[in-house]
Amino acid sequence: MLDNLLYIESADNYATIYYLNKSKKSHYLIRNSLKWMEEHLTKDTPLIRCHRSYIVNLDKVKILKKEKGGIMLELDAENTPDIAVSKTYYDSFMQKFSRYSV
């Protein structure tokens, strides 16, 4: 299942899971907080919280871009927005990213 997962985006108590379905980006809306998703999905997986609104799959990160406002992630999928790594999650993100990118 994680092989196709791109990222998870939160909006209040809902999370939208974006994934690849036959090489096309699809999504699924569920009623769960991002905090709950983080607690249950990120341990021993390539998923990591990078922002208050996002969890990303490190296996799908194509490029880390350093920009004026911080780090942006470009994912390996068409029609996918760049995702910011916030200051709050920067250290934990970079630590896990360095382990998964080797």
MIDOSE-1310 file (N, C-alpha, C; in nm, 2 decimals, decimal comma, always signed):
residues 102
mldn	+0,08/-0,12/+0,00/+0,00/+0,00/+0,00/+0,09/+0,13/+0,00; +0,19/+0,13/+0,08/+0,28/+0,25/+0,09/+0,35/+0,28/-0,04; +0,37/+0,18/-0,12/+0,44/+0,20/-0,25/+0,38/+0,30/-0,34; +0,25/+0,32/-0,33/+0,17/+0,41/-0,42/+0,13/+0,54/-0,35
llyi	+0,15/+0,55/-0,21/+0,11/+0,66/-0,14/+0,21/+0,78/-0,17; +0,16/+0,89/-0,20/+0,24/+1,01/-0,23/+0,25/+1,10/-0,10; +0,14/+1,15/-0,05/+0,13/+1,23/+0,07/-0,01/+1,23/+0,12; -0,02/+1,28/+0,25/-0,14/+1,30/+0,32/-0,15/+1,45/+0,35
esad	-0,27/+1,50/+0,32/-0,29/+1,65/+0,35/-0,41/+1,66/+0,45; -0,40/+1,74/+0,55/-0,51/+1,76/+0,65/-0,59/+1,88/+0,63; -0,71/+1,87/+0,67/-0,81/+1,98/+0,68/-0,90/+1,95/+0,79; -0,88/+2,02/+0,90/-0,95/+2,00/+1,03/-0,94/+1,85/+1,07
nyat	-1,05/+1,78/+1,09/-1,04/+1,64/+1,13/-1,06/+1,55/+1,01; -1,02/+1,59/+0,90/-1,02/+1,51/+0,78/-0,88/+1,50/+0,72; -0,85/+1,39/+0,66/-0,72/+1,38/+0,59/-0,75/+1,33/+0,45; -0,68/+1,39/+0,35/-0,69/+1,34/+0,21/-0,56/+1,27/+0,18
iyyl	-0,58/+1,14/+0,14/-0,47/+1,06/+0,11/-0,45/+1,06/-0,04; -0,34/+1,11/-0,09/-0,31/+1,11/-0,23/-0,21/+1,00/-0,27; -0,25/+0,93/-0,37/-0,18/+0,81/-0,41/-0,18/+0,79/-0,56; -0,09/+0,70/-0,61/-0,09/+0,67/-0,75/-0,18/+0,55/-0,78
nksk	-0,27/+0,56/-0,88/-0,35/+0,45/-0,92/-0,33/+0,44/-1,07; -0,26/+0,33/-1,11/-0,22/+0,31/-1,25/-0,15/+0,43/-1,31; -0,05/+0,48/-1,23/+0,03/+0,60/-1,27/-0,04/+0,73/-1,27; -0,16/+0,74/-1,23/-0,24/+0,87/-1,22/-0,26/+0,90/-1,07
kshy	-0,25/+1,03/-1,04/-0,28/+1,07/-0,90/-0,43/+1,06/-0,87; -0,46/+1,00/-0,76/-0,59/+0,98/-0,71/-0,59/+1,02/-0,56; -0,71/+1,04/-0,51/-0,72/+1,07/-0,36/-0,84/+1,01/-0,30; -0,83/+1,00/-0,16/-0,93/+0,94/-0,08/-0,94/+1,02/+0,04
lirn	-1,06/+1,06/+0,08/-1,09/+1,14/+0,20/-1,13/+1,05/+0,31; -1,07/+1,07/+0,43/-1,11/+1,00/+0,55/-1,13/+1,09/+0,67; -1,20/+1,05/+0,77/-1,22/+1,13/+0,88/-1,12/+1,09/+0,99; -1,01/+1,15/+0,99/-0,90/+1,12/+1,09/-0,81/+1,25/+1,09
slkw	-0,76/+1,28/+1,21/-0,67/+1,39/+1,22/-0,53/+1,35/+1,17; -0,45/+1,45/+1,13/-0,32/+1,42/+1,08/-0,23/+1,37/+1,20; -0,26/+1,42/+1,32/-0,19/+1,37/+1,44/-0,21/+1,22/+1,45; -0,34/+1,17/+1,44/-0,36/+1,03/+1,45/-0,29/+0,95/+1,34
meeh	-0,29/+1,00/+1,22/-0,22/+0,94/+1,11/-0,07/+0,93/+1,14; -0,02/+1,04/+1,19/+0,13/+1,04/+1,22/+0,16/+0,94/+1,33; +0,08/+0,93/+1,43/+0,11/+0,83/+1,54/+0,10/+0,69/+1,49; +0,01/+0,66/+1,39/-0,01/+0,52/+1,35/+0,06/+0,48/+1,22
ltkd	+0,11/+0,57/+1,14/+0,16/+0,54/+1,01/+0,31/+0,57/+0,99; +0,37/+0,65/+1,08/+0,51/+0,69/+1,05/+0,62/+0,61/+1,11; +0,59/+0,52/+1,20/+0,69/+0,44/+1,27/+0,74/+0,33/+1,17; +0,87/+0,33/+1,15/+0,93/+0,22/+1,07/+0,87/+0,22/+0,93
tpli	+0,84/+0,33/+0,88/+0,79/+0,34/+0,74/+0,86/+0,47/+0,67; +0,85/+0,48/+0,54/+0,91/+0,60/+0,48/+0,82/+0,73/+0,50; +0,71/+0,72/+0,57/+0,62/+0,84/+0,59/+0,68/+0,92/+0,70; +0,67/+1,06/+0,68/+0,72/+1,15/+0,78/+0,64/+1,28/+0,78
rchr	+0,61/+1,33/+0,89/+0,54/+1,46/+0,90/+0,64/+1,57/+0,86; +0,61/+1,66/+0,77/+0,70/+1,77/+0,74/+0,64/+1,91/+0,76; +0,51/+1,91/+0,79/+0,44/+2,04/+0,80/+0,32/+2,01/+0,88; +0,26/+2,11/+0,94/+0,13/+2,09/+1,02/+0,02/+2,03/+0,94
syiv	+0,03/+2,05/+0,80/-0,08/+2,00/+0,72/-0,04/+1,88/+0,63; +0,09/+1,83/+0,64/+0,13/+1,73/+0,55/+0,22/+1,62/+0,61; +0,19/+1,50/+0,56/+0,28/+1,38/+0,58/+0,32/+1,34/+0,44; +0,45/+1,32/+0,42/+0,49/+1,27/+0,29/+0,56/+1,14/+0,29
nldk	+0,56/+1,07/+0,18/+0,63/+0,94/+0,16/+0,77/+0,98/+0,11; +0,87/+0,95/+0,19/+1,01/+0,98/+0,15/+1,05/+0,91/+0,02; +0,99/+0,79/+0,00/+1,02/+0,72/-0,13/+0,98/+0,79/-0,25; +0,89/+0,89/-0,24/+0,83/+0,96/-0,35/+0,90/+1,10/-0,36
vkil	+0,99/+1,14/-0,27/+1,05/+1,27/-0,28/+1,16/+1,26/-0,39; +1,14/+1,35/-0,49/+1,24/+1,35/-0,60/+1,35/+1,45/-0,58; +1,31/+1,57/-0,54/+1,41/+1,68/-0,52/+1,37/+1,76/-0,39; +1,48/+1,79/-0,32/+1,47/+1,89/-0,21/+1,52/+2,02/-0,26
kkek	+1,43/+2,12/-0,26/+1,47/+2,25/-0,31/+1,48/+2,35/-0,20; +1,60/+2,41/-0,19/+1,62/+2,52/-0,09/+1,58/+2,65/-0,15; +1,48/+2,71/-0,09/+1,42/+2,84/-0,14/+1,43/+2,94/-0,03; +1,40/+3,06/-0,06/+1,41/+3,17/+0,03/+1,33/+3,14/+0,16
ggim	+1,21/+3,09/+0,14/+1,13/+3,06/+0,26/+1,16/+2,93/+0,33; +1,25/+2,85/+0,28/+1,29/+2,72/+0,35/+1,30/+2,61/+0,24; +1,27/+2,49/+0,29/+1,29/+2,37/+0,20/+1,15/+2,33/+0,14; +1,16/+2,31/+0,01/+1,04/+2,26/-0,06/+1,07/+2,12/-0,11
leld	+0,97/+2,03/-0,11/+0,98/+1,90/-0,16/+0,91/+1,88/-0,30; +0,98/+1,83/-0,39/+0,91/+1,80/-0,52/+0,90/+1,65/-0,53; +0,77/+1,60/-0,54/+0,75/+1,46/-0,54/+0,75/+1,40/-0,69; +0,77/+1,28/-0,69/+0,79/+1,20/-0,82/+0,65/+1,16/-0,87
aent	+0,57/+1,26/-0,91/+0,43/+1,24/-0,96/+0,39/+1,37/-1,03; +0,32/+1,35/-1,14/+0,27/+1,47/-1,22/+0,15/+1,53/-1,14; +0,14/+1,66/-1,16/+0,03/+1,74/-1,10/+0,03/+1,74/-0,95; +0,14/+1,74/-0,89/+0,16/+1,73/-0,75/+0,22/+1,86/-0,70
pdia	+0,16/+1,93/-0,61/+0,22/+2,06/-0,56/+0,35/+2,03/-0,49; +0,44/+2,13/-0,49/+0,56/+2,12/-0,40/+0,51/+2,14/-0,26; +0,57/+2,07/-0,17/+0,53/+2,06/-0,03/+0,64/+2,12/+0,06; +0,60/+2,21/+0,15/+0,70/+2,28/+0,24/+0,74/+2,19/+0,35
vskt	+0,86/+2,20/+0,40/+0,91/+2,15/+0,52/+0,92/+2,26/+0,62; +0,83/+2,26/+0,72/+0,83/+2,38/+0,81/+0,94/+2,37/+0,91; +0,97/+2,48/+0,98/+1,08/+2,49/+1,08/+1,05/+2,39/+1,19; +0,93/+2,38/+1,23/+0,89/+2,29/+1,34/+0,94/+2,14/+1,31
yyds	+0,92/+2,10/+1,19/+0,95/+1,96/+1,16/+1,08/+1,94/+1,08; +1,15/+2,05/+1,06/+1,28/+2,04/+0,98/+1,38/+1,93/+1,03; +1,41/+1,94/+1,16/+1,51/+1,85/+1,22/+1,47/+1,71/+1,21; +1,35/+1,67/+1,25/+1,31/+1,53/+1,24/+1,30/+1,49/+1,10
fmqk	+1,25/+1,58/+1,01/+1,24/+1,54/+0,87/+1,38/+1,51/+0,81; +1,48/+1,60/+0,83/+1,61/+1,58/+0,77/+1,68/+1,45/+0,83; +1,65/+1,42/+0,96/+1,71/+1,31/+1,02/+1,66/+1,18/+0,95; +1,53/+1,17/+0,94/+1,47/+1,05/+0,87/+1,50/+1,05/+0,72
fsry	+1,50/+1,17/+0,66/+1,54/+1,17/+0,52/+1,68/+1,12/+0,49; +1,77/+1,15/+0,57/+1,91/+1,11/+0,55/+1,92/+0,96/+0,57; +1,84/+0,90/+0,65/+1,84/+0,75/+0,67/+1,78/+0,68/+0,55; +1,67/+0,74/+0,49/+1,60/+0,68/+0,38/+1,66/+0,70/+0,25
sv	+1,74/+0,81/+0,24/+1,80/+0,84/+0,10/+1,93/+0,77/+0,08; +1,98/+0,69/+0,17/+2,11/+0,62/+0,15/+2,09/+0,50/+0,06
